[in-house]
Amino acid sequence: MAHYKTEQDDWLIVCLKYLLFVFNFFFWVGGAAVLAVGVWTLVEKSGYLSVLASSTFAASAYILIFAGALVMVTGFLGFSAILREQRGCLSTYFCLLLVIFLVELVAGILAHVYYQRLSDELKQHLNRTLSENYGQPGATEITASVDRLQQDFKCCGSNSSADWQHSTYILSREAEDRRVPDSCCKTVVARCGQRAHPSNIYKVEGGCITKLEQFLADHLLLMGAVGIGVACLQICGMVLTCCLHRRLQQYLY
């Protein structure tokens, strides 16, 4: 009877090891995806971050990068723990899974909170940025961000091109009689902003606010979806790790 129990335990441990190994592979791939999304958001889309009033969007991306890197390191530890069948390594692996889960939970909460106030922040801050900061000394980064925003999204002004009429830059001598910045033009050439005709500049309904809001919402949705996917994997991993740890404890004692 004791011999049968030992064989049964051997079989269960082998099954749990294989299941945990498969999980850990997908978990590692998920970590790489989380890391890639975070890096892509900051590197590829960092040009828009300076036009936002808060750093919540950037903070969510940084948390994803940290979580993704931690997931990949934890994945390697997981492979080692599974192969060696060491309960100490499995306990460490479980604790790291729990830490990553909490980090992703914080990132998800930040993204959700930011999404709720996204529209109000854009309406208040983007208008002020265009009218007070664009083209001013010491605001080179903001100016470049707005120019890139208008060119990438093919828009002009916060709500419409008329927003530029009250801009400090447009009313200054440096504007050289421009009615809008050159970045509003469909084909950017020097002083093309002097002619604010629909054939020359972007006349988009809703202006840049609508397009930027949709862009940020899509990215927050993507970050949330990736985070939730990896979090679901982690729950499975923690359950499997607990089962394997318990079986090894019963088997050895």
VENDARA-V267266 format. One record per residue. N is the residue number from 1. RES is the residue in one small letter. PSI is psi in degrees with one decimal (* if undefined). Layout:
N,RES,PSI ; N,RES,PSI
//
This chain:
1,m,-40.8 ; 2,a,-37.7 ; 3,h,-40.5 ; 4,y,-41.7 ; 5,k,-38.4 ; 6,t,-43.1 ; 7,e,-39.5 ; 8,q,-43.3 ; 9,d,-40.8 ; 10,d,-45.6 ; 11,w,-43.3 ; 12,l,-40.4 ; 13,i,-42.1 ; 14,v,-43.9 ; 15,c,-45.0 ; 16,l,-39.4 ; 17,k,-45.0 ; 18,y,-43.1 ; 19,l,-43.9 ; 20,l,-34.3 ; 21,f,-45.0 ; 22,v,-45.1 ; 23,f,-45.7 ; 24,n,-34.1 ; 25,f,-49.9 ; 26,f,-33.9 ; 27,f,-43.4 ; 28,w,-42.9 ; 29,v,-40.6 ; 30,g,-38.6 ; 31,g,-40.7 ; 32,a,-38.2 ; 33,a,-42.8 ; 34,v,-45.6 ; 35,l,-42.8 ; 36,a,-42.4 ; 37,v,-43.4 ; 38,g,-46.2 ; 39,v,-43.3 ; 40,w,-40.8 ; 41,t,-43.3 ; 42,l,-43.3 ; 43,v,-48.0 ; 44,e,-30.4 ; 45,k,13.9 ; 46,s,-20.0 ; 47,g,-19.4 ; 48,y,-14.7 ; 49,l,-30.0 ; 50,s,-11.9 ; 51,v,-0.1 ; 52,l,146.0 ; 53,a,-36.0 ; 54,s,168.4 ; 55,s,16.9 ; 56,t,-40.7 ; 57,f,-46.2 ; 58,a,-39.1 ; 59,a,-39.2 ; 60,s,-39.8 ; 61,a,-41.6 ; 62,y,-39.1 ; 63,i,-38.6 ; 64,l,-41.1 ; 65,i,-46.1 ; 66,f,-45.2 ; 67,a,-42.2 ; 68,g,-44.0 ; 69,a,-41.2 ; 70,l,-36.3 ; 71,v,-43.9 ; 72,m,-41.4 ; 73,v,-42.9 ; 74,t,-34.8 ; 75,g,-43.5 ; 76,f,-40.1 ; 77,l,-38.0 ; 78,g,-44.2 ; 79,f,-42.6 ; 80,s,-42.9 ; 81,a,-38.6 ; 82,i,-45.0 ; 83,l,-39.5 ; 84,r,-19.0 ; 85,e,37.8 ; 86,q,123.6 ; 87,r,-31.9 ; 88,g,-43.5 ; 89,c,-39.4 ; 90,l,-37.6 ; 91,s,-42.6 ; 92,t,-42.5 ; 93,y,-44.7 ; 94,f,-43.6 ; 95,c,-40.0 ; 96,l,-38.6 ; 97,l,-41.4 ; 98,l,-42.5 ; 99,v,-45.2 ; 100,i,-41.1 ; 101,f,-43.3 ; 102,l,-39.1 ; 103,v,-44.9 ; 104,e,-32.6 ; 105,l,-42.4 ; 106,v,-44.7 ; 107,a,-40.7 ; 108,g,-40.4 ; 109,i,-43.5 ; 110,l,-44.7 ; 111,a,-40.8 ; 112,h,-45.1 ; 113,v,-43.4 ; 114,y,-38.4 ; 115,y,-36.4 ; 116,q,-32.8 ; 117,r,10.8 ; 118,l,-49.7 ; 119,s,-46.5 ; 120,d,-40.8 ; 121,e,-43.4 ; 122,l,-43.8 ; 123,k,-40.0 ; 124,q,-45.4 ; 125,h,-40.3 ; 126,l,-40.3 ; 127,n,-45.3 ; 128,r,-37.9 ; 129,t,-45.4 ; 130,l,-40.6 ; 131,s,-31.5 ; 132,e,-32.0 ; 133,n,-30.1 ; 134,y,131.6 ; 135,g,9.8 ; 136,q,154.4 ; 137,p,135.1 ; 138,g,0.7 ; 139,a,36.8 ; 140,t,-41.2 ; 141,e,-42.2 ; 142,i,-42.7 ; 143,t,-45.5 ; 144,a,-37.4 ; 145,s,-43.1 ; 146,v,-42.1 ; 147,d,-44.8 ; 148,r,-40.1 ; 149,l,-48.1 ; 150,q,-35.7 ; 151,q,-43.3 ; 152,d,-40.2 ; 153,f,-1.3 ; 154,k,54.1 ; 155,c,171.6 ; 156,c,119.4 ; 157,g,169.0 ; 158,s,-59.5 ; 159,n,-30.3 ; 160,s,172.9 ; 161,s,-19.9 ; 162,a,-19.9 ; 163,d,-26.9 ; 164,w,-13.1 ; 165,q,-25.8 ; 166,h,10.9 ; 167,s,138.0 ; 168,t,-37.4 ; 169,y,-47.5 ; 170,i,-32.4 ; 171,l,-5.8 ; 172,s,169.6 ; 173,r,-30.5 ; 174,e,-23.3 ; 175,a,-20.8 ; 176,e,51.5 ; 177,d,18.0 ; 178,r,144.8 ; 179,r,-23.2 ; 180,v,160.8 ; 181,p,157.2 ; 182,d,-24.1 ; 183,s,-9.7 ; 184,c,-14.2 ; 185,c,146.7 ; 186,k,-35.8 ; 187,t,110.8 ; 188,v,117.8 ; 189,v,165.8 ; 190,a,128.5 ; 191,r,25.8 ; 192,c,-19.1 ; 193,g,-0.3 ; 194,q,-19.0 ; 195,r,103.8 ; 196,a,55.0 ; 197,h,145.4 ; 198,p,-26.2 ; 199,s,-16.1 ; 200,n,-36.4 ; 201,i,164.6 ; 202,y,122.9 ; 203,k,86.0 ; 204,v,130.4 ; 205,e,128.1 ; 206,g,-12.7 ; 207,g,-160.0 ; 208,c,-23.4 ; 209,i,-47.3 ; 210,t,-44.5 ; 211,k,-40.4 ; 212,l,-38.5 ; 213,e,-43.0 ; 214,q,-40.3 ; 215,f,-49.2 ; 216,l,-39.7 ; 217,a,-42.4 ; 218,d,-41.0 ; 219,h,-38.6 ; 220,l,-37.5 ; 221,l,-41.9 ; 222,l,-45.3 ; 223,m,-40.9 ; 224,g,-42.0 ; 225,a,-44.1 ; 226,v,-43.6 ; 227,g,-42.6 ; 228,i,-41.0 ; 229,g,-47.2 ; 230,v,-36.7 ; 231,a,-39.2 ; 232,c,-40.7 ; 233,l,-39.8 ; 234,q,-40.1 ; 235,i,-44.3 ; 236,c,-41.8 ; 237,g,-40.9 ; 238,m,-38.4 ; 239,v,-47.2 ; 240,l,-40.2 ; 241,t,-43.1 ; 242,c,-42.3 ; 243,c,-45.5 ; 244,l,-41.3 ; 245,h,-42.8 ; 246,r,-41.2 ; 247,r,-41.9 ; 248,l,-38.6 ; 249,q,-43.2 ; 250,q,-36.7 ; 251,y,-39.6 ; 252,l,-24.3 ; 253,y,*
//
